[in-house]
Amino acid sequence: MDKSIYKPSKIYTEAEEVNFTALLNSYCREFTNWSKYYGVPKHDDALKEYIGSIEHLLYLKIDFSEIGYEVYVPLKYFSETGIHSFSFPVVERNLEKDVIKKIAYSRFLELTSWYAKSEFPAIDKTFTQQLMTNSIENLDTFLTSFQESGLMVNSPYLSFIDAEQSLILGHSVHPLTKTREGFSDEDLLKYSPETKGRFQLYYFLIHPDNVDEKNAEGELPSQFLREEILAGDNDYAKKVIRENPEWKLVPSHPWEATYLLNQPEVREMKDMGLLITIGELGPNYTATSSVRTVYNEDSDWMYKFSLHVKITNSYRVNYAQELYRGYEGSCLLKTAWGEGIKKDFPEMNFITDPGYITVSHKGRFIDGFNTSIRKNDFKHTQAKKNVSLLAGICQNGILGNPSRIKTIIEKASVIQGTSLEETAKNWFKKYFDVGIRPLIGIFNKYGFGSEYHQQNVLLELGEDFFPSAIYFRDNQAFFIREEKKEELLKILPEFGKQGKPFIPQSRMRRYWDYYVISNNLFGVINALGKNGLADELDLIRITYDSFKAIENLDTTGYVNHFLTSQRLGIKGNLLTNLNKMDEATASRENPAIYRSYYNPLNTYFYSKTLLSPESKEVVYSRYFSKEDVTISIRPINLEEDLEMLHEWFHRDHAKKIWQMDWPIRELEAYYRNLIASNVIYSYIGEVDGVPTCNFEVYWPIRDIVGDYYDVLPTDYGTHQFIAPTDPKKKFVSLFTQCMIDYVFAQPEVGKMIGEGAVNSLASMMNKAHVGFKIEKVIEMPHKKANLNFCYREWYWAKFPQNKGIKISSVAERPTENLL
């Protein structure tokens, strides 16, 4: 595609929409007041006019009615992983005035802050709005640079540094994806990976009493830096270094050097003769995806500097404990423990941070000097390996170009000689085996579990462009489950004394939920799904089966947790920032905010037949000879059934129990949310073609009732309403049997549940009649209910003739009745 068609104004709009998309996805993962909405309403004039004008039918509806508003976002792609794609514009409806208008990200943040105030009184929308504006402006710069440079970021093959610098769009579920607060426009171009800026490091010479350094690989950092500079051609630097042979050479990011030289303690050290500035010299480095970690393909080391720039939501400063953790982890990996990992899991590689430098003055660290020194596994010939950060592989297409995951699968498809879908599924299976299975094994046997998110995990592709190995980096996230402490201290008695890497297994679970499952694994599923390479539900089934295959090997209970939990923990990036929390410095008393999100793996037991029927025609019809009637059920046809349902729910016997005697506009909104939800669906029951019954089938694991018992993803619930009051026309037992026949005919269903109001005696008698048994009474927000269960065996014990019933849209009638 010719990138030149993207004019400056279009690029800025693209930057806004990328950031707004990340904001909306963050919101949906952290809040629950949203639903899907489908169709053009008949009884809502304002919404009818708006939807009719843009000809888009599926929306994300965010319910801010508590503060007087609704927000509608056109949905292009809805993902089980929570990473959706949207069209624009976004609109808000003022419920009091019934006026709909377009809104920008800043207005959405304002509504969010108003809505969340009751739960988070300290929310500050202005702070987040400013950072998001910075993110959008920066992304506009990067997209413009990308277009002008003609860079290829989606090639199936990319070298290490090309891949590191390919993350133009940033994190898909972070609302501040490209924030770089502190960088000037010139800094942005010079020091950002997206613009491939190259620069020299800044060097200080510091009195040895003020410097602490270590290197698990042997030679101290200041020594090999000294040798490197003395081998260069900067006469001033060589002169100063030789005049102070015991002093330590300390590198710094050039931006951070300017920051440091303005700090009182650094100026004092300089005045006291404890610090000498040398300046920028030596070979050029370039930023990796983290911005503050820099790379030179001929160097043995990468340098992870402290950088007092707010990148996404944190100042990126190394803290001493993190440096110690990197050093201690490198020492541990050199023992038999580390050799055991390498032998048992050869596809797993650790990029270690064996060295560090810190500077202190008057007994206090100057954290801007704190530098982690990382082994460069991608130097010389290794620089050309096809190794890419996972975030880049999962990135959306840029300015009309296809995404990298799409080009990788297309290339692999040609090599394999298989369809794109088959290739994508096989590629994903290989990714699980290479990128997820070893993490579970290492955690079980060796106790190591960490923040394996998309930017900490590098994926190596083989010649067939299938995953062949993974690399993990990040000394900040080198964690060991506490249960292994005694065992490891026997191997390395000093391990963990400074780095404090031991964390209780129970506390570590949220890191796995978010970093490994939600961010990493589900991120890959989302990338394959939204690019049309494979159906997400198919990939989730592959994931479920892959976890199930190793469940018996897992002694931690984590795999069972992934497979069965109703919700998984996720990090609240939006709420953390709205509360002005710097995640990097968050304490145990004031930690980063974590929320929970529905577990996509539950959809392994999702019944499309029940919850997303494709047809509105009759799905089951059965003739009952004794009563000489045919009972049929069909999915609701809202365009034809709405007025009928509205009349039914206004009947006296319906008002008391169902409490749905709403205005028709409100009832229509309920059903437009329902038919779009994919977790509940409404059916009409007919007697000899005459509608007389309404029932809903719903999925308890995604329903409020699932919070009141040990819900399983194989549980399916029903609500049933009989419209007539004339006993001769009700046929309650027949309708109930047909409903249960149809639900139990679906292989995904384990048991059926009900939660009828305790004051609905008729409902409970009907349920008992067909085999339901009361489990307990539950107090829900809107009612006190009898929670009741039914298994197939209980139902068939009541109606043995129904065990082999055939589900057909055409009722079978005995021959004699047809004569």
N, C-alpha and C positions, 0 to 999 in steps of 0.2 A: 504494500500500500504506500502511496506517495504521502510521506509525512508532511510535505509542505502545505497540504490543505488545512492544517491546523494553524489558524491565525492566532496571534497573541491573545485575543479575547477568548477564543475557543480553548486555548491551553489553560487560561486562568479558570474558566468555567470547569474544565476537567479536574483541575486541582481542587476546586471547591467540592465537586461531587465525590471525588475519591475520599476526601476527609469527612464529608457528611455521611457517606456510606459507612465508614469505620465508626463514626459516632453513633449512628443508628444501630449498627450491629452490637456495639458495646452496650447500648441502652437495653436492647432486647435480651441480652444475656444477664443483665443485672437487675432488671425490673420485670414485673409480671403483668402489668396493666395494658397488655396489647393482645391483639387477635388478628386473624385474617378476615377480610371482608370481600365478598364476591358479588359482582353483578351490578346492574343499573336499577336502583330502587324505583318502585312505582308510587310510593306514598311519602317520599322525602324530596320535596321539590328542589331545594338548594343542592343537595347531593346529586340528584338526578341530572340537573343541568350541568354540574361540573363534570361528572363522570361521562356523561354523554358528549361533552365537548372535546374530551381527549381520547375517547374510544379505547380506554384501558379498563379491564374488568377485575383484576385481582389486586388487592391493596393490603398493606399493613395498616391496621387501625390502632392508634394509641389513645387510650381512654384517660384524658385529663379532666373528666367531668367534675371531679372534686374541686377543681379550680376554674371550671366553666369553659373547657375547651376539648376538642378532639383534633387529632392529627391523622392525616391520611397520606400514605407513601405508596406510590405505584410499585408493585412487586414484579420484578423480572424473573427472579429465581429464588425459590424458598428452599432452604437447606436444613436438613435434620441436625446438622452440626451447629447451627446458629449463625452461620456466615452467609448472609443473603446478598442478593444483588437487587438494586433498585433503579427505577427510572425517576426522572425529575421533571417538574418541580414537586416539592413537598408542600402540602397545604394544611392550614389550620381552620377549624370551624369555631367561631364564637357562638356558644350554645344559646346564650341569652338573645343575641341579635340574629342568630341563624345566618351568619355571613361567613363565606369561605374565601380565604385569600392565601396567596403564596407566602411562604416563609423561608428564611435562610437559616443556616446553622446557629447563628447567634440567638435568634428567637427561640429555636428549639432548646438550646441550652437554658434560656430564661424559663421556659415552661418546665423543663426538667427540674431546675433548682426550686421553683415554687412548689412543685408536686412533692419533692423529696424533703422539704424543710421539716416536716413533722418527724421524720425518722432521723434526719441529719441536720440539726439546727445550724451547724457551722458552715454549711455549704456557701461557697463564694463563686458565683457564675462569672464575675468579671475576670477573675484570675484565669479561669479555664478558657474564656472567650479570647483573651489576649494571646494565650499560648496557641490556641487553634488558629487564630489569624496568622501568627508566626509560621505555623506548620503549612498553611495554605500558600502563603507567599513563598516559602522555601520550595515547596513542591512545584510551584509555578516556575521558579528558577531552574529546578532540576529537569522538568519536562521540556523547557525551552532549550536547555543545554543538550538534552538528549536528542531533540529534533535537529538541532543545528549540527551536532557532531556526527549523526548517522550511525551511532554505536549499535552494535548487535548485542542485545541482552537476552535473546530468546533462542540462541543457537543450541542444538542438542549437545554440542561440545563447547565448554568454556574452560579456560585455565582457572586456577585457583583465584587469582586476584581479579580477573574479569568477572568471575561469578560473585566474588565479594562485593564488587562495585556495581552489580546489576540490580540491586534492590532499590529501584527508583521510587516505587509507590509506598514502601514501608509495610508495617504490620497491619493486617486486615482487621484486627479487633482492638486497635488502640486508637482512641480519638485524637491523639496528638502525634500522629504517625511520623511527621517530619519536623517537629519542633526542635529548634537549635537556638534557644534563647541565650544570648551572649555573643553570638557571631554577628559581625557586620556583614554587609553584602560582599565585601572583598574577602573576608574570612570564609564565608560560605563557599565561594568558588574555589578558594585555595585549599581548604582543609576537608572538604566533603568527599566521601567515596563516590558519590553520584556524579561528580564532575572530574574525577580522576586527578585531582590536584596532587602535585609532587612538591616536597619541601624538605629542607634540612632540619635536623633536630637542633635544639638549643642546649648548650652545655654550661654547667656550673662546676667550679672547683671548690670543694667544701672541706673544712677541717675534719680529720678522721674521727675526732671525738663526737662529732655531730651526725655521723653517718652510721647506719646499721645496714649490712647487706649479707646475703647468703646466696648460695647456688648449689643445689643438690647434684648438679652435673660437674662440680669441681671448681674451675677458675672463677674468682669473684667477678661480678659484673663490672666494677670500676676498673679492674685490671684489663679485661679484654677491650673495654672501651678506650682505655688509655693507649693500648697497643694500636688500636685502629686509628686513633687521631694522630699519634706520633708517626704513623706510616703515611699520613696525608701531607698536604702541601701548605697548611696554614702555619706560617712561622710564628705568629703571635701565640697561638694555642700551644705549639710545641715548646716555646720558651717558658710560658707560665707553668706548664705541667712539669718541666724539668727543674724549674726553680722550687717546686713544692712536691718533692717526690713521694711524700707520705700522704698527701691530700687525695681525696676521692673525687673522681670525675662522675658527675651526676647528670644524666640526660633529662630533658623535659620536652614536652610538646611546645612548639614555639608560641602558640596562643597562651598556654598556661604559664610560660615564662614571663610574659608581660603581666599576667595576673599576679604572679608571685612577687615580682619586683615592686608591686604596689602594696604589698602586705607589710604591716609594721614590723613583724618579727624578722622578715627577710631583710628589710632595710637596716634593722638593728644589727643583724649578723654581718651585713656588709660593712657597716660603720665600725664594728668591733674587729674587723679583719678576719672573720671566720668564713667568709664566702667571697669568691671571685667570679665575676661573670665573664664568660669566654665568648658566648654568642652562638650564632647559627653556623654550623660547619659540618663537614663529613658528607657521606653519600645521601642521596635523596630517598625519602620514604614516601609512602602513600597510604591513605587511610583504608582500613578494611571496613566491613559493614557496621561495626560498632562505633565508628568515627574516631574514638580515642586509641584504638589499637592500630599500630602502623606496621608496614611491611616493606621489605626490600628483598627481592628474590635472590640476592647474592649473600644475604646476611644469615648467620646461624640463628638469629633471634628476631622475634617480634617484640615490640614494646607496648605494653598496655599502660598508658599514662593516666594520671588523674587529670580531669578536665572539668573546670568549674563552669561548664555550659549545661544548661538544662536541655537534655536530649530526651524526647518524649516527656516523662514526668519526673525525672530525677537529675540532680547534678551528678555527673559521672566521676565520682571520686573513689579511689582505692582506699580501703580502710585496712589498718595494720592486721587485723584478724584475718582478713581475706588473703593478704600476702603470705601470712604464716600458713594458712590452709593450703595454698598452692605449693609452698615449699614442702610441707609435711606430706601432702598427697604424692608429690613426686618421689620423695624418699620411700614411701610405702610401695609405690609401683615398681621400685627397683628390687624389692624383696621377693621371696618365694610366693607371697600373696599376689603380687602383680604379675609374676611369671605364670601363675596358675590361671589368672584371667586370660592372659594372652593365649595360653594353650587351649583352654576350654572354649573360648569365644574369639577365634582368630579374626572374625569380621569386625570386631570392636577395637578401635584405636583411641587412645587418650592423647590429646595434645596438651602437654603439661606446662605448668608455669613454675619451673624449678628455682628461679631466682627472683630476688626482690631488692629494692633499695628504699630505705626510709631516711628522712632527715628530721632531726629534732633540735629544739632550742630551749634551753632552760627546763629540760625535762618534759617538753611537750612536742608531740608530732606536728610537723607542718604538712598537712595531708596533701597539699598540692604537689609535693615532691614524691609522694608515694608511687612507686613504679613497679609493676609486675613484669617479669621478664620471661617470655614464652618461647619455647622451642619452636623453631621454624621448620616444620615438616615438609614445607613446599618451597624448597630452595633448588637452585640450579635446574637439573633435568626434572626434578619432582614438581617444579612450578607449573609444568604443563599438564599435570594429572587432571582428569575431568572430575574435580571435586568441588561441590557447590553447597553453600548453606541451603538448608531446606526451605527457608523463607523465600529465597529467590526462585527455587523450583516451583513453589506454590503461588507465586505472584501472578496477578491478573495480567492480561495483555496491556500493552502501553500504546496509547495514541493510535489505536486501530490495528496494531500488530498482534498476531496470535501469541498466546502465553507460552512460556517455555515448556511447561508440562505437556502442552499439546504437541509441540514440535518434537519433544523427546519420544512421546508415544507414537507419533507418526513415523519417526525414523526407526524405532524398534519394530513397528508393525511391518515395515518393508523387509527388515532383516529376518524377522520371524516367519513372515509369510502368512500372518493371521490378521483377522479383522481388527479394527481399532478397539472395539469393545473387548474382544478376547485378549488382545495385547494388554489393554489397560488393567483388566482383572488379573492377569498373570503377573504384570509388573507390580501391582499392589500386593499380591501374595508374596512376591520376592521381597518387597519392601518390609513387610511384616517380619519375615524370617531374618532379614539382615538388620533391620532397624529397631524392632520392638522386642522380639523374642529374646535376644541376648541381654537386653536390659533387665528383663524379668529373671533370667537365670543368674546374672551377676548379683542382683539384689538378694536373691535367695541364698546363694552359696557364699558370697563374699560380703554382703551387707551394704554394698555401694549403691546409692540411688540419688539422683540429682535432678537439676532443672533442665531436663532434656527438651527444651523448647526449640522452635524452628530456627532460631539464630545461634543456638549453641550446638546444634547438630549439623554436621557436614556429611553429605551423601556422595559417595564415589560411584560413578557409573562405569560399567565394564564396556568392552568393545561392542557388546550388543545393546548398550544403553539401558540395561537393566541394573538395578542396585547391586553393588558387589561388596561394599564395606561402608561403615560409618565411622565418623570421628567425633569425639566429644571434647569441647573446650569450655573453660571458664572456672578459674580458681575460686571465684565467689561461691560456686555451687557444688563444691566437692564435699558431699555429705555421706556419713556412715550411720547406719541404724545402731542405736545405742546398745542393742542386744548383742552386738559383736565386739563391744569395747574390750572386754576381758581377753578375748581371743587375739585381738590385734595388738594389745599391749604386750603380749608375750612375744610377738614378732618384732615389735618396734616400741620399746618401753617409753620413749619420749613422745610418741605419736599423740597428737591432739592437745598437748598442753597449752599451746598458744593459739592454734587455729580453731579449736573448739568445734570439730566437725560432727560430733556425735549428737544425733537427734532421735528421740523416741520414735519407734515405728508408727505409732498411732498419729503422731504429729506430721510425719513425712507423707502421709497418705494424700494430703491436699496438694502437695507438690506433684505427685503422680497424677492425680485427677486433672489438674490444670495443665501442667507442662507436658507430660507424656501423652495423655489421652486426648484432652480437649485441644491443646495448641498443636501438638505434633501429629498424632495419628489421625484425628478428625480433620485436621488441616489438609492432609493429603487426600482424604476421602472427598472433602469439599472441592479441592482443586480438580480432581478427576471428574467429579459430578457436574460442576457448573460449566466445565468446558465441553460437556456432552460426550465424554469419552466412555463413561460407564454410569449406570444407575446407582445412586447413593445407597439405596436399599440392598442392592446386590453386594456392594462393597462392605456394608455393615454386616451382612450375613457371612461374608468371608472372614471378617474380623471376629465375629462371634465364634465361628467354628474354629478359628485359629487359636483363640484364647481357650476355648473348651478343650482343645487337644493338649494344652499344657497345664490345665487346671490342677491335675493330680500331682504335678511336679512342683507346685507352688505351696510353700509352707507358711507364707505370710498372710494369706487370706485376701491379698490384693486382687488377684484374678477373679475370684468369686465376687468381690465387691464391684469390679468393673462390669461383670456379667449380670448382676441382679439388682444393683442399686437403682432406686427410682430417680435419684438425682446425683450428679457429680459436682464436686467443688470447682469453681472457676474464680479467677482473680478479677476483682472489680476495678479495672483500669480507669473507667470514667468516674466512679464514686471516689476512688482514691485521690484523683486529681481535683474533683469538685470540693473535696474536704481539705485541699491544700496540703496534702501529705506527700512528702518525698519518700518514695518507697525504699530507696537505698538506706535511709537513715531511720526508718520506722522501727520503733522499739516493740518489745513484747507487750508493753502496756498500751501502745498506740500503733498496732501493726497495720500493714496494708489491708484494705478491705477485701474479703472474700465472700462470694455469694454461691448459689447453687443453680444448676441448669439441668433440665430434663436429660436423662441419659439416652443418647441416640441408639445404644446397643439394644435397648428394649424393643426397637422396631424389628428385631429378628422375629418377634411374635406378632407383628402388625398384620391385621387382616384388611387388605384392600377391599375385599368383597363386602365386608360389613361396614367399613368406615369411609370408603371412597368409591362407592358404586359408580360405574361409568354410565349406566343406563337408567332411565326413569321408568322403564317398562316393568311388568310383573316379574319378580324373581323367584317366587314360590307360590304354587297354587295347589290346594288339596281339597278333595271332595270327602265329606263326612256323610256316610250313607244313613246313619241313624237320624240325623237332623235334616238330611237331604239338602245340604247347602255346600257351596264351594267357598272356601276361605282363600283369599289371595293377599299377598303383600307386595308392595312396590316402594321404591325410594320416593321420597317427596318430590313433587314438581312444584316449586315455589310459585312459578308464574300462574299456575292453575289452582293450587291448594291453599294459598295464603288466606283468602277471604273465608273459606270454609273453616280453617283452623281458628281464625279470629272469632268466628261465631261459636265454635265448639267451646273455646276457653272462656267464653262469657256466659255459658250455661251455669246454673246455680251449683250443680254438683261438682263442677270443675273449679270454680272459684276458690272453694275452701281448701282443696288439696293441692291443686297445681299452681294456683296463684299466678297465672299468666294472663289475666284479664286486662291486658295492657292496651293502650291505643294501637291501632294497626301499624302506624309508623314504627313504634317501638318493637312490636312483634316481628315485623319484617326485618328490622335490624338484627334481631336475635337469630333469625333463620339464615340471614346472609352471612353472619359470623359462623353459624353452625355448619353450613354446607361447605365453607372454606376451611374449616378447622382441621380436618383429617383425623380428629380424635372423637367425634360424635357424629352420628347421622340419624336422620328422622325418616320413618317409614309410615306409609298409610296401609291400613288393613281394610279389606273390602269383603262384603258378604254378597255373593252373586253379582259382583261388579259394582256394588254400592258402598262408598266409603263410610265406615262407621268406627274406625279405630285408628289411633296414632300411637306408635311406640318409637322410642329412641334406643339405639345401641351405642354404648360409649366405652371408652378405654380407661378403666379406673386408675391405671398407673400415671395417666396424664390429667386426672380429675381430682378435685378437692377431696373426694372420699378416700383416695389413696393415702392421704395423710393420717387416716384413722385406724389403719390396720396394716399388717405385714403384706402389702400388696405385691402381686406377682405380675409380670408382663403378659402372662397367659390368662389373666382375669378379664372378663368382659361383663359389663353391666347393662341393664335395660330399665327403662321407664315405660309404663304402659297406661294408656288412657282410652277408655271406652266412651264414645260420645252419647249413644242412646241410653235412656233410663228405663225404657220398656224392656222387661226381662225377656220377652220373645224376640227382641232384636239385638240383644247384647252379645250372646255367644262368647262369653268371657273365656271359658275353658278352651274352646276351639282356637280362638285367637292366641291364647297363651301357648298352647301346644305348638301352633305353627311358628310362633316367634322363637320358641326354644328349639324346635326342630332345625330351624334355619341357622341359629347361632351355633348350636352344637355340631352342625354339619361342617363347620370350618375347622381345619386342622390346627389353627393357631390357638384355639380356645381350650383352656384347661378347665376352669370352672366359671360359672355365672354368678354374679352377685346382684343384690338389690339393696336399696336403702330407703324403703318406703317410710313415710312419716308414721310415728307411733299411733297417731290418731286416725290412721286409715286402716280400720279393721278389715274392710273388704279386700284391700290390697294384700294384706298379710294372709288372709284366708285363701285367696287365690294362689298366692305363692306356695303356701303349704300344700295345697291341692295337687300341685305338680312336682313336689319334691324338695322345695326350698326349706332350709332350717335356719332359725335365728341363731346367729353367732354371738351377738351382743347388741346393746343399745349404745348409740353414739350421739354426741352433742355436736352437731354441725352449726355453723353460724346462722343458717336460715331455717333449721328445723332440728327436732329431736327424732332420730330415726332408728328403725330396726335394721341392723346390718345382717343380711342373710345370704347364705351360700347355697349353691346347687351344683352337684357333679352329675355327669351323664348317667352314672349307675343309679343315683337317687331318682332321677327323672324316669329312667326306663323301668325302675321298680314300680313306679306308679302307673306307667303306660308301656307295658312290655311290647305292645303292638307297634310302637313307634321306633323301636330300636333299629329296624332295617328300612326306615322310611326313605323314599327316593325324593330328592329335592329337584323339582322340575317346575318350570313356569307354566306348564299345562297339567291340569289336574287329571289324574287317572280315575275313571269311573267304571264300576262293574259293568260287564256286558249287558246284564239284564236291565240295567237302568237306562241303557241307550236304545232299547227296542220299543 
